[in-house]
Amino acid sequence: MSLVNRRRFLARIAALPGGIAAAGALSSLRSPDARAAPMPEYPYTLAERDRRWANVRKMMSEGGFDCLILPHRSGDDVNQLMYADYVSGGGFFDFGDGAVVFPLEGEPVLVNGFLPSAWIDRRADKAYQENGVQVPLGDQIVEVVQDLGLARGNLAVVGTRSGAEGLNEFLNEGLITHAAWSAVLAGLPEATFTDITEAFSLVMMIKSKEEIANIEKSALLGERLHELILQETAVGMDKREFQAMVEHFLAVNGARPDVRALAMAPGPVREGHVINSEYGIVYAGGYSQVTLCAVVGRMSDEMKRLADVAHQLMDLGASTLRAGKTFGDVIEPMEKLSADSGYWHMFPHIHNILPMTLVGPVYIGGPDKPGSLCLGAHVEIKEGMAFSFEPAARTGQFAEAKVGATAVVTADGLNVINTIGTRVQQI
């Protein structure tokens, strides 16, 4: 099977909300030798910056903190979008370490920020390089804190403890290297440090109208991606073509994936094959995770049973996730349904996004291995929190039905943005 040609792709993009005019604003289909498009403007307003800064400073004031140190590390993309970037509006590459030093009063300072920051003008005075040698991140943080007159202050920090609440299972070693943090501790011996990762992540979880609007844009782009997959996947297509089709669609729409979870049988697609995919989509300042299980041709009886359990899990989770409940209230009945079904799941049935810190149990080792702890089971669900559903029913090592959607908690219920992925589809 050939990939989608330019004419068909333009026609499909025209189906996006707003038609071909909106598509033109979202993507740029240029020849391969065309110059790269200029960097887009940051998709959040200064009013959004002020809202975030006010909320963070309120939390700091209530805790009696003079300053907050927010590290930025390369690694898991889901968390690159958070923490330091949350208050800086960017200013970091996807690689390399950096930080924001955020005082209770006064101008925040960007440390090792390579790109222009949309929200912070002030940068660390200490040169990034001295005599051609990179200055250690910890030394730069120390100098900034000293310049702010807070060397003896009560300092809050995010991401310095391994296995801390407020970090997800992919980042249980923290957000800053041992060398960098050791330098901070050695350089500020009279300061008091308190890790507030969990408290900071809880502040970030409550999304504003701007943030929710951008999450919806990302999730709806994921919905169009699922339409493309269902229309273009066919017998004879191999995994490389499938991946190229997805990457092409996201690229021309100005999006990029971080999660690229794709389970396909080796070789060309055949009748009866099952395709399980999950993509994390960074788009228009928003982030979503979209999951799709598709069966090519006839669905086996075993797959029908797996699909039925996955659908029950999706419906149960969507009916239970409500403001006022705890995350554990949502996870426990889903885990019980899984156990009663006789099937197992490798990945969490549900987790929150941005930051991904409320995470259901995972069973990477198999059905006979103990699962991981549920992270954040005690946290109260509140209006404005965003979640990724990805409930699955699995038997053996490979047979699986995994459905899902991105959803946002509302004042009186739940806005499940995606619909296609909530049911196993047939091609």
C-alpha positions in Angstrom: 0.0 0.0 0.0 1.3 3.4 -0.9 1.3 6.4 1.5 -1.3 9.1 1.4 -0.5 11.4 -1.6 -0.6 15.1 -1.4 -4.0 15.7 -3.0 -5.7 13.1 -0.7 -3.9 14.5 2.3 -5.1 18.0 1.6 -8.6 16.8 1.2 -8.5 15.0 4.5 -7.0 17.9 6.4 -9.9 20.0 5.1 -12.1 18.0 7.3 -10.5 19.6 10.4 -12.7 22.1 12.3 -12.8 25.3 10.3 -12.3 23.6 7.0 -9.4 24.2 4.6 -8.9 27.8 5.9 -8.2 26.4 9.4 -6.1 23.7 7.9 -3.9 26.3 6.2 -3.4 27.9 9.6 -2.5 24.7 11.2 -0.1 23.2 8.7 2.2 24.1 5.9 2.7 21.6 3.0 5.9 22.7 1.3 8.3 20.9 -0.9 11.2 19.1 0.9 13.7 21.8 -0.1 11.6 24.7 1.2 12.9 26.7 4.1 11.7 25.8 7.6 8.8 27.9 8.9 9.6 30.5 11.6 9.2 29.5 15.2 5.5 30.0 16.1 4.4 32.4 18.8 4.0 31.0 22.2 0.3 29.8 22.5 -0.4 31.2 25.9 -1.1 34.8 26.9 0.5 36.9 29.6 -2.7 36.6 31.5 -2.1 32.9 31.7 1.4 33.5 32.9 0.2 35.9 35.6 -2.4 33.3 36.7 0.2 30.6 37.0 2.7 32.8 38.8 0.0 34.0 41.2 -1.0 30.5 42.1 2.6 29.3 42.6 3.4 32.4 44.8 0.3 31.8 46.8 1.5 28.2 47.5 5.0 29.5 48.3 3.6 32.2 50.7 1.4 29.7 52.5 4.5 27.4 53.0 6.8 30.2 54.1 9.2 29.8 51.2 11.4 32.7 50.0 12.2 31.1 46.6 11.5 28.0 44.4 14.1 26.1 42.4 12.6 24.4 39.3 15.0 22.1 37.5 14.5 21.2 33.8 16.0 17.9 32.6 16.1 16.1 29.3 14.3 12.7 29.3 10.7 11.9 29.3 8.9 14.3 27.0 5.7 14.3 29.1 7.7 16.0 31.8 9.8 18.2 29.6 6.6 20.1 29.1 6.2 20.8 32.7 7.8 22.2 35.9 10.4 24.8 34.8 8.6 25.4 31.5 5.3 25.9 33.4 6.6 29.2 34.8 9.0 30.2 32.0 6.9 29.8 28.9 9.7 27.7 27.4 13.3 28.7 26.8 14.8 25.2 26.8 15.9 22.8 24.1 14.6 19.3 24.3 18.0 18.3 25.6 20.3 19.6 28.2 19.7 20.6 31.8 18.4 23.9 33.0 16.4 25.6 35.8 14.2 28.5 36.8 14.9 30.2 40.1 11.5 31.7 41.1 11.6 34.1 44.0 8.5 34.9 46.1 9.0 38.5 45.1 10.8 39.9 42.1 11.8 38.7 38.7 12.3 34.9 38.0 15.7 34.0 36.6 16.3 31.5 33.7 19.4 29.3 34.1 20.8 27.6 31.1 17.8 28.6 29.0 19.0 28.4 25.4 15.9 29.7 23.6 14.1 33.0 24.1 11.7 32.7 26.9 8.2 34.1 26.3 7.7 35.0 30.0 11.1 35.6 31.6 13.6 38.2 30.5 16.2 37.8 33.2 18.9 35.2 32.7 21.7 34.0 35.0 24.6 36.4 35.0 27.1 33.7 35.2 28.3 32.8 31.7 27.2 29.4 30.4 30.7 28.7 29.3 34.0 30.0 30.8 37.2 29.5 28.8 35.3 27.1 26.5 34.2 24.9 29.4 30.6 24.5 30.4 29.8 25.9 33.9 28.1 23.3 36.0 24.4 23.9 36.4 24.6 23.7 40.2 27.2 26.5 40.3 24.9 28.7 38.2 21.9 28.1 40.5 24.0 28.9 43.6 25.1 32.2 42.1 21.5 33.2 41.2 20.3 32.5 44.7 23.2 34.5 46.2 22.5 37.4 43.8 18.9 37.4 45.0 20.1 37.7 48.6 18.5 34.4 49.6 21.6 32.3 50.5 20.1 31.9 54.0 16.5 31.6 52.9 13.9 29.0 53.2 14.0 27.5 49.7 11.5 25.2 48.0 12.6 22.8 45.2 10.9 20.4 42.8 12.2 17.0 41.7 15.2 16.3 44.1 13.9 13.1 45.7 13.7 9.7 44.1 10.3 8.1 44.2 8.7 11.3 45.3 4.9 11.9 45.1 4.3 14.2 42.3 6.7 12.4 40.0 5.5 9.6 37.6 6.9 6.1 37.3 9.2 7.1 34.5 11.0 9.8 36.6 11.5 8.2 40.0 15.1 9.3 40.0 14.1 13.0 40.2 14.6 15.9 37.8 18.1 17.0 38.6 21.4 15.2 38.5 23.2 14.2 41.7 26.2 16.3 40.8 24.1 19.4 40.2 22.1 19.1 43.4 25.2 18.3 45.4 26.8 21.5 44.1 23.7 23.5 45.2 23.8 22.0 48.7 27.5 22.7 49.0 27.2 26.2 47.7 24.3 27.2 50.0 25.1 25.6 53.3 23.0 28.1 55.3 19.9 27.7 53.3 16.9 25.4 54.2 15.6 23.2 51.5 12.2 21.5 51.2 11.1 19.4 48.3 7.5 20.4 47.3 7.1 18.3 44.1 3.7 16.9 45.1 2.3 20.3 46.1 3.6 22.0 42.9 2.2 19.2 40.7 -1.2 19.6 42.3 -1.1 23.4 41.5 -0.3 22.5 37.9 -3.1 19.9 37.6 -5.9 22.4 37.6 -6.1 23.7 34.1 -7.3 27.1 33.0 -9.7 27.8 30.1 -6.7 28.5 27.9 -5.0 25.2 28.8 -8.2 23.2 28.4 -8.8 24.8 25.0 -5.4 23.7 23.8 -5.8 20.2 25.3 -9.0 19.9 23.3 -7.2 21.0 20.1 -4.6 18.4 20.6 -7.1 15.6 21.3 -9.2 16.6 18.3 -6.2 16.4 16.1 -5.7 12.9 17.6 -9.3 12.1 16.5 -8.5 13.1 12.9 -5.4 10.9 13.2 -7.6 7.9 14.1 -9.9 8.7 11.1 -6.8 8.6 8.9 -5.6 5.3 10.4 -9.0 3.6 9.8 -9.3 4.9 6.3 -5.7 4.2 5.1 -4.6 1.0 6.9 -5.1 -2.1 4.8 -3.9 -5.6 4.1 -0.3 -5.5 2.9 0.8 -2.4 4.8 3.8 -2.9 7.0 4.8 -1.2 10.2 7.2 1.2 8.6 4.4 2.5 6.3 2.1 2.8 9.2 4.6 4.8 11.3 5.5 7.0 8.4 1.8 7.8 7.7 1.3 8.8 11.4 4.5 10.9 11.5 3.6 12.6 8.2 0.1 13.5 9.4 1.4 15.0 12.7 4.3 16.9 11.0 2.2 18.6 8.4 -0.3 19.7 11.1 2.5 21.3 13.2 2.3 18.6 15.9 4.9 16.2 17.3 4.5 12.9 19.1 6.3 12.0 22.3 4.6 8.7 23.2 4.8 6.3 20.2 3.4 3.1 21.5 2.6 0.8 18.5 1.9 -3.0 18.8 1.6 -4.7 15.4 2.4 -8.3 14.3 5.7 -8.5 12.3 5.5 -8.4 8.6 2.7 -7.1 6.3 -0.7 -6.5 7.8 -2.9 -9.6 7.2 -6.6 -10.4 7.7 -7.3 -10.7 11.4 -4.3 -8.7 12.6 -4.8 -6.4 15.6 -3.2 -3.0 15.8 -2.9 -1.3 19.1 -1.5 2.3 19.0 -1.1 5.1 21.5 0.3 8.5 20.6 1.0 11.5 22.9 0.4 14.6 20.8 2.1 17.9 21.5 0.1 20.5 19.5 -0.9 24.2 19.8 0.4 24.5 23.3 -1.7 21.5 24.4 -1.0 17.8 25.1 -3.2 14.7 24.7 -2.8 11.0 24.6 -5.0 9.1 22.1 -5.3 5.3 22.0 -6.8 3.1 19.2 -7.3 -0.6 18.9 -8.2 -1.7 15.4 -8.8 -5.2 13.9 -8.2 -5.8 10.2 -11.1 -7.8 8.8 -12.9 -10.4 10.9 -12.6 -10.2 14.7 -11.8 -13.5 16.5 -14.0 -14.7 19.3 -11.1 -14.2 21.7 -10.7 -10.6 20.5 -14.4 -10.0 21.0 -14.2 -11.1 24.6 -11.1 -8.9 25.2 -12.9 -5.9 23.5 -16.0 -6.4 25.7 -13.9 -6.1 28.9 -12.0 -3.1 27.6 -15.2 -1.4 26.8 -16.6 -2.1 30.2 -13.5 -0.7 31.8 -13.7 2.5 29.7 -17.4 3.0 30.6 -16.8 2.3 34.3 -13.9 4.8 34.5 -15.7 7.5 32.5 -18.8 7.2 34.8 -16.7 7.2 38.0 -14.2 10.0 37.3 -15.9 13.0 38.9 -14.9 16.0 40.9 -14.9 15.3 44.6 -13.8 11.7 44.4 -10.3 10.5 45.0 -8.1 9.0 42.3 -8.2 5.8 44.3 -12.1 5.8 44.0 -11.7 5.6 40.3 -8.8 3.1 40.1 -10.2 0.5 42.6 -13.3 -0.5 40.8 -11.5 -0.6 37.5 -8.8 -2.9 39.0 -11.5 -5.1 40.5 -13.2 -5.5 37.1 -9.9 -6.4 35.5 -9.2 -9.1 38.2 -12.7 -10.5 37.9 -12.5 -10.8 34.2 -9.4 -13.0 34.3 -7.5 -10.7 32.0 -4.6 -8.4 32.9 -3.1 -5.1 31.7 0.4 -4.0 31.1 -0.1 -0.2 31.3 -2.2 1.9 33.6 -6.0 2.0 32.9 -6.0 5.7 33.5 -3.5 8.5 34.4 -3.6 12.2 34.5 -1.6 14.3 32.0 0.5 17.4 32.5 1.8 16.5 35.0 1.5 12.8 34.7 1.5 12.1 38.4 -1.7 10.2 39.2 -1.1 6.8 37.7 -2.9 3.5 38.1 -1.0 0.3 38.6 1.1 -1.3 35.9 2.0 -5.0 35.4 5.1 -4.9 33.2 6.3 -8.3 34.3 3.1 -10.2 33.3 -0.1 -11.3 35.0 1.7 -13.3 37.7 4.0 -10.5 38.8 3.1 -7.9 41.4 1.9 -4.6 40.0 3.3 -1.2 40.8 1.7 1.0 43.4 -1.1 3.4 42.4 0.5 6.9 42.4 -1.7 9.6 43.9 -4.6 7.4 45.1 -5.3 9.9 47.9 -5.5 13.0 45.6 -9.0 14.5 45.2 -10.2 14.9 41.7 -11.0 18.5 40.9 -12.6 20.4 38.0 -10.0 21.2 35.3 -7.9 18.1 35.7 -7.0 16.3 32.5 -6.7 12.5 32.1 -5.8 9.9 29.6 -7.9 6.7 29.6 -6.2 3.6 28.2 -8.0 0.6 29.8 -6.9 -2.7 28.4 -7.7 -6.4 28.6 -4.8 -8.7 27.8 -4.3 -12.4 27.7 -0.9 -14.1 27.3 1.9 -11.9 26.2 0.4 -10.4 23.0 -3.4 -10.6 22.6 -4.8 -7.3 23.8 -7.6 -4.9 23.3 -6.6 -1.4 24.5 -9.0 1.5 24.1 -8.9 5.1 25.4 -9.5 8.8 25.2 -8.4 12.2 26.6 -10.9 13.7 29.0 -11.2 16.8 31.2 -13.1 16.9 34.5 -15.9 19.5 34.5 -17.9 21.1 37.3 -20.8 18.7 36.7 -19.2 15.7 35.0 -16.6 14.7 32.5 -15.8 15.9 29.0 -14.5 12.9 27.0 -13.0 14.6 24.0 -12.2 11.5 21.9 -14.8 9.0 20.8 -13.3 6.7 18.1 -10.7 5.2 20.5 -13.2 4.4 23.2 -14.3 1.3 21.2 -12.3 -1.4 19.3 -12.6 -0.6 15.6 -12.7 -2.8 12.5 -10.9 -2.0 9.3 
